């Protein structure tokens, strides 16, 4: 009888504590960047999950948080703002490899709309793309590096 209790306790202790599905990494682009701020970015993101892994990209002014946690754009904004950063854009990479914006309205890249007038559609798209590139140069660098599959063409 005692052996069966010990066996049951062993099984309980070795069983996973959570059955939640592991999350993919989060990629966050920040404004307010300055030379040497990598440590501040890392500290800010580790506030969300001290057991996570953080990698910082000084070229694109972005960071990747690899964690099993579930986070919102607002949560990222909350932890980076005391360090003087703002979240420009944030995505979550699903287990299928899709990159999903954390804020559904946070889709700043332009889209070609077909209104039946190809010349006007292309002109509108080119104008929107030029405005977007001017507004989001850091994010455009990430697009050029191939992080997103639907990158605007130059």
N, C-alpha and C positions, 0 to 999 in steps of 0.2 A: 504494500500500500504506500509506504514512504517512497519507494523507488518510482512509482507512477507519478507522485506529486513532484519529485525532483525532475523527472523527465518532462512533465508538463511545464514547470517553471523554466526549464532550459529552452523549450520551444518558444515560450512567450518572450524570453529575453533575446533570443536570436531572431525573432520575427521582425520585419521592418515596422518602424513606429508609424509610418505614414504610407498610405496607399496612393497618394497623389502622383500623377504623372509628372515626370521631370519636364521642366520648362526649357525652352531653347534660350540662347543668349539674347540680351537686350543691347541694342546699339543706340547710343545717344550722342547727338551733335549739340555742342554748347557754344554760346556766345559769351563774351567777357574774358576770352582766352588771353593769356600773356605768357611770355617766356618763363619757364621754370614752374609752371602751375600743375605739373603732372601729379605731384604728391597731394595737392589740395583736391584735385579731381578724384583721385583714388580714395582718399579719406572720405570724401562726400558720398561716393557710391557705396563704399563699404558700410556706411551707416544704414543702408537698406538691408544688407545681409553680411555680417562680419565673416561668414564662412565662404563667401563668393570669391570668384577670381575676377580681377579687373585688369584690362589692358587699355593703354592710352595711346592714341594716334595723334601726334603733334602736327602732322601735315593736314589732316582733315578736321582737326579740333573736335575729336570725338573720342568716345570710350566704349568699350564692350564690357558688360557685366554678365558673367556666366554664373547663373544661380538657379536653384530650383524654386525660387519664390515667384510670386505673381505680383507684378507692379504696374502702376498706371503712370501716365505722363506727369500727373499732379504729384505723385510720390517722388519722382525724380526731381521735379522743380523744387519741392520742399527741402530736399537734402542738398541741392547744389546752390540755392539762392543765398544762404549765409556765407558762402565762399565767393560771392560776386558773379556767379554764372547764371545764365538763363538757358533753358532748354529750347533749342531751335527746332529740333525734330527728334523723334524717338520711335524705334521700331523693335518689334519682337520677332525673332526667327522661330517659326514653328518647327515641330519635329519633321515636317514634310519639306522644310527648307524655304517656305514662303516667308517673306518679310512683310509683317503687318504693322501699320502705324498704330501707336498706342492711343492716339486721338483720332477718331474716325474723320474728323474735319481737317486734320493735319495732312492734307495731300497737296502740297504746294506746287508739285510739278505739273506743267501744262499738258493738256490733252487735245488732240486734233478732233474737232467736232465736224461731222459731215452734215452740212445744211443743204447740199445739192449744188453749191457753187464752189467748185474745187479751188479756183484762184483766190476767192475771198477766204475760204477755210484755211488755206495754206498761209495766207498773209496774216490772218488772225492768230494762227498757231505760232508763226515766227515771232510776232510781236509779243505774245504771251511768254514764249520761251525766253526771249531776250530780257524781258522784265523780270522773269523768275531767276535767270542766271545773275542778273545784277543784284537782286534782293537776297539771294542765297548762294553766294560764291563758295562757301565752305561745303555746303551740301552738294553743290555741283561737282566739286572735286571728288566726292565720294561716288557720285554717279559715273564720272569719267574713269574711276578706278574699277568700275564694274560691280560695286556692291549691290546695286539694284538691277534687276533684269529688264526693267522698262525705262532705261535711261534715255533722256532726250539726246538726239543726235546733234552734232555740231553743224 
